[in-house]
């Protein structure tokens, strides 16, 4: 009714998703690199350190895990 109808939304793709759909080999290489970095960060977090350093590593770890989620989502579709 006068603009209240729900219009279908267009699917949004990140630039990274578009690039990786075109080149799946690059996606696997990127995933392996990221998983290696995640493991290194986890080892550093377990070993300990200053509070400021641990906070930075925790933030970096969250960013990497978010990137892994995006990569897995883009590989599914």
Order of alpha helices (4+ residues) and beta strands (2+ residues): alpha-alpha-alpha
